[in-house]
Amino acid sequence: MTKLPLAWAIHAMLHHCLNTTTLSSLSPLSPSFSLRPHLRHAILSRKPPASPTQPGYPPWEALEPAVVLNPQEPVYSNSGSHDTVPASDAVVDERVRRRRLSNRESARRSRMRKQKHLENLRNELNRLRLMNRVMLAVHQDQVVRGENEWLCSEATILRRRLCDITDTIRFTAYTYGSR
C-alpha cells in the first residue's frame, strides 16, 4: 500500500465529511455545523493535491497542512450582512453579554429621558394651571370692575333723577304751598 501525503488525506477526509453531511447533522450541537457554507464551497472546489504517484506532484505539498481552521479566530465571509462570524462560544457569549449590557444601559437612559419628559410635562401642567387661575382671576376682576362702573353710573343717574324729583317737589310745594 502506498503512503499518501498528509494534505491529500486531510482533503479527502474533509471532502467525504462535507458531502455526507445531512440536515440533521447541521444542528448547532453538531461538529460539522461550524463549517460555514462559504468554507464548504472553498474546500470542495479546491482540487485535491496530486498523489506522489502522479506526475507533476510538487514535493513541498506533502509538507503543507491542508486547510486548518482555528476555532479561536473569527472566520471572514464576503456573503451576508456581517463581516465577521464568531468562531467560538466565548466570543459569542461576550458579544451577547456586551449587547445585553448595552441594551440595559440604553433602556435605563430611555427611562431617564421618559421620566425627565414626564417631569417636564408635570411642570408645564402646573404652570398652565397657575396661568389659568391668574387669567380667571383677571377676567373676574374685569367683570367685577365693569359691573362696578355700570352700577356707579346707574347710581349717578338715579341720584340726578332723585335730585330732579326733589327739586320738582320743592318747587311745587313752594309754588302751591305759599298761596
C-alpha positions as CSV (number, residue, x, y, z in Angstrom):
1,M,0.0,0.0,0.0
2,T,1.3,3.5,-0.9
3,K,1.6,6.0,1.8
4,L,-0.4,9.2,0.9
5,P,0.7,12.7,1.8
6,L,-1.0,14.4,4.8
7,A,-2.5,17.2,2.7
8,W,-4.2,14.8,0.3
9,A,-5.5,12.6,3.2
10,I,-7.0,15.6,5.0
11,H,-8.5,17.0,1.8
12,A,-10.1,13.6,1.0
13,M,-11.5,13.3,4.6
14,L,-13.0,16.8,4.6
15,H,-14.4,16.2,1.1
16,H,-16.1,13.0,2.3
17,C,-17.4,14.6,5.6
18,L,-18.8,17.6,3.8
19,N,-20.5,15.5,1.1
20,T,-22.1,13.1,3.5
21,T,-23.4,15.8,5.9
22,T,-27.2,15.5,6.4
23,L,-29.6,18.2,7.5
24,S,-29.9,16.6,10.9
25,S,-26.1,16.9,11.4
26,L,-26.3,20.7,10.8
27,S,-27.7,21.4,14.3
28,P,-25.7,23.8,16.4
29,L,-24.5,20.9,18.5
30,S,-23.1,19.1,15.5
31,P,-19.3,19.5,14.9
32,S,-19.9,20.0,11.1
33,F,-22.2,22.9,11.9
34,S,-19.2,25.2,12.4
35,L,-18.2,24.8,8.8
36,R,-19.9,27.7,7.1
37,P,-21.3,27.3,3.5
38,H,-18.6,29.6,2.0
39,L,-15.9,27.4,3.6
40,R,-17.6,24.2,2.4
41,H,-17.6,25.6,-1.1
42,A,-14.0,26.7,-0.9
43,I,-12.9,23.3,0.3
44,L,-15.0,21.3,-2.2
45,S,-14.0,23.5,-5.2
46,R,-10.3,23.0,-4.4
47,K,-8.7,20.2,-6.4
48,P,-7.1,17.5,-4.2
49,P,-3.3,17.7,-4.4
50,A,-1.7,15.2,-6.8
51,S,-0.6,12.0,-5.3
52,P,3.0,11.1,-5.2
53,T,2.4,8.6,-7.9
54,Q,1.0,11.2,-10.3
55,P,3.4,13.2,-12.5
56,G,3.9,16.9,-11.6
57,Y,3.4,16.3,-7.9
58,P,5.4,19.0,-6.0
59,P,7.3,17.6,-3.0
60,W,6.6,20.6,-0.8
61,E,2.8,19.9,-0.9
62,A,3.4,16.8,1.3
63,L,4.7,19.1,4.0
64,E,1.9,21.7,3.7
65,P,-1.0,21.1,6.0
66,A,-4.5,21.3,4.5
67,V,-7.0,24.0,5.4
68,V,-6.6,24.4,9.2
69,L,-9.4,26.2,11.0
70,N,-8.5,27.8,14.3
71,P,-11.7,27.9,16.4
72,Q,-10.4,30.8,18.4
73,E,-10.3,33.2,15.5
74,P,-13.3,34.7,13.6
75,V,-14.0,33.4,10.1
76,Y,-14.4,36.1,7.5
77,S,-17.0,36.0,4.8
78,N,-18.0,38.2,1.9
79,S,-21.6,37.0,1.9
80,G,-24.3,38.2,4.3
81,S,-24.7,41.4,6.2
82,H,-22.0,40.7,8.8
83,D,-18.3,41.0,8.1
84,T,-17.2,38.6,10.8
85,V,-18.7,35.3,12.0
86,P,-17.8,34.3,15.6
87,A,-15.8,31.2,15.7
88,S,-16.3,30.3,19.4
89,D,-18.9,30.3,22.1
90,A,-16.8,32.5,24.3
91,V,-16.7,35.3,21.6
92,V,-20.5,34.9,21.1
93,D,-21.2,34.9,24.8
94,E,-19.0,38.0,25.2
95,R,-20.9,39.8,22.4
96,V,-24.2,38.7,23.8
97,R,-23.2,40.0,27.3
98,R,-22.0,43.3,25.9
99,R,-25.2,43.6,23.8
100,R,-27.3,42.9,26.9
101,L,-25.3,45.5,28.9
102,S,-25.7,48.0,26.1
103,N,-29.4,47.3,25.9
104,R,-29.8,47.7,29.6
105,E,-27.9,51.0,29.6
106,S,-29.9,52.2,26.6
107,A,-33.2,51.2,28.4
108,R,-32.0,53.0,31.5
109,R,-31.2,56.1,29.5
110,S,-34.6,55.8,27.8
111,R,-36.4,55.5,31.2
112,M,-34.5,58.6,32.5
113,R,-35.5,60.6,29.4
114,K,-39.0,59.4,29.8
115,Q,-39.0,60.3,33.5
116,K,-37.5,63.8,32.7
117,H,-40.1,64.3,30.0
118,L,-42.9,63.3,32.4
119,E,-41.5,65.7,35.0
120,N,-41.3,68.5,32.4
121,L,-45.0,67.8,31.4
122,R,-46.0,67.9,35.1
123,N,-44.2,71.3,35.5
124,E,-45.9,72.6,32.3
125,L,-49.3,71.4,33.6
126,N,-48.7,73.2,37.0
127,R,-47.6,76.3,35.1
128,L,-50.6,76.2,32.8
129,R,-53.0,75.6,35.8
130,L,-51.5,78.6,37.6
131,M,-51.8,80.7,34.4
132,N,-55.5,79.6,34.1
133,R,-56.1,80.6,37.7
134,V,-54.5,84.0,37.2
135,M,-56.4,84.6,33.9
136,L,-59.6,83.6,35.6
137,A,-58.9,86.0,38.4
138,V,-58.0,88.8,36.0
139,H,-61.2,88.0,34.0
140,Q,-63.4,88.0,37.1
141,D,-61.7,91.3,38.2
142,Q,-62.5,92.8,34.8
143,V,-66.1,91.6,35.1
144,V,-66.5,93.0,38.6
145,R,-64.9,96.3,37.6
146,G,-67.2,96.5,34.6
147,E,-70.3,95.8,36.8
148,N,-69.0,98.3,39.4
149,E,-68.6,101.0,36.7
150,W,-72.1,100.3,35.4
151,L,-73.5,100.4,39.0
152,C,-71.7,103.7,39.7
153,S,-73.0,105.3,36.6
154,E,-76.5,103.9,37.4
155,A,-76.2,105.4,40.9
156,T,-75.2,108.7,39.4
157,I,-78.1,108.7,37.1
158,L,-80.5,107.7,39.9
159,R,-79.1,110.5,42.2
160,R,-79.7,113.1,39.4
161,R,-83.2,111.8,38.9
162,L,-83.7,111.9,42.7
163,C,-82.4,115.5,42.8
164,D,-84.6,116.5,39.9
165,I,-87.6,114.9,41.6
166,T,-86.8,116.5,44.9
167,D,-86.3,119.9,43.2
168,T,-89.7,119.4,41.4
169,I,-91.4,118.6,44.7
170,R,-89.9,121.5,46.5
171,F,-90.7,123.8,43.6
172,T,-94.3,122.5,43.5
173,A,-94.6,122.8,47.3
174,Y,-93.2,126.2,47.3
175,T,-95.3,127.3,44.4
176,Y,-98.6,125.8,45.6
177,G,-97.9,125.9,49.3
178,S,-97.3,129.6,49.5
179,R,-100.8,130.6,48.5
